[in-house]
Amino acid sequence: MVKKLCCCVGLAVFVALIADAPAAEVGKSAPPETQRSEWELAWSDEFEQDVLDDAKWTRCARGTSDWNNTMSDHPRLLKIENGVLYLLGIVNDTGDAPPYLTAGLNSKGKFAFKYGKVQIRARFKNAQGAWPALWMLGAKERWPACGEIDLMEHLNFDDKVYQTVHSEYTLKIDKTNDPKKGGTAKINRDGWNTYGCEWDASKIVFTVNGEPTHTYPRVPEKGAEQWPFDQPFYLILSMQIGGKWVNGSGPTNPEDYPAWLAVDWVRVSEKRIVEHPAAAPGEP
């Protein structure tokens, strides 16, 4: 009798637990997800025309910084052939001031984006003193407060590229490189590679050929200077010759020129919420 009573009590407790348990815990399937985030192309240039698209790009003007002090808008420094953009660097034979002339493009005032995935397929002719770069600047502040995201910088004949962020925090405040502001990645030095990043409100993940290479996180307790990457950024494609950094391994060699940065395409994607219909019973 006692044994029978215990069995009855145990069965009652089990039934009560079953009644209170979520459906998924008693063998019933949870409702299928009907939304997911997917990358969707938002902006691109495939360079399929034989002239530059002025609605997307502006030629970089000469400045006083190492990256732009040889810039020129001379027509022979930029060409588009067979769907590829070429930004050239040459020995200056025009009588103009700098010893070399280079070309660059930016999308300032024409296209900027906040968060997303950017991918740029590019290659370059290696040369002593050559410094091709693919990068982005914040559109709202002056440098370095605006922030800088360097998707790719290449020096001389290196078989690696540099991928880095810069800001007031990395340049003026942080003396410990914490969090680490950048890194290097091996590349196919003489071939095509795809450089980029995936960027959201909490981190920037750099990539080469689709593979993650370095992550720079947002650290809220370090303040706004550490994360100026919450504003729209515009694109810069630049071919530069010379400068303190690139000439650290030796002077520019004029016999290596002309050199160039070639860009096959530039693509920017954004995360979009995509509706997916719920599967009918029995469907995967």
Protein Blocks (a to p, Z undefined) as FASTA:
>chain_A
ZZmmmmmmmmmmmmmmmmmpcfklnopacdddfbdcddddfbdcehlafbdcfklbccdd
ddfbfklmmgcfbfklpcceehiacddddddfehpablbdcddddfehkacceeiadddd
ddddddehiacddddddfkbccfklopadfbdcehjacbdcdddddfklmmmmmnlpacf
bdcddddfkbccdddddddfkbccddeehiafbdcdddfknojklmmclcccddddddde
edjklmmnoccdfklpccddddfbdcdddddddddddddehiZZ
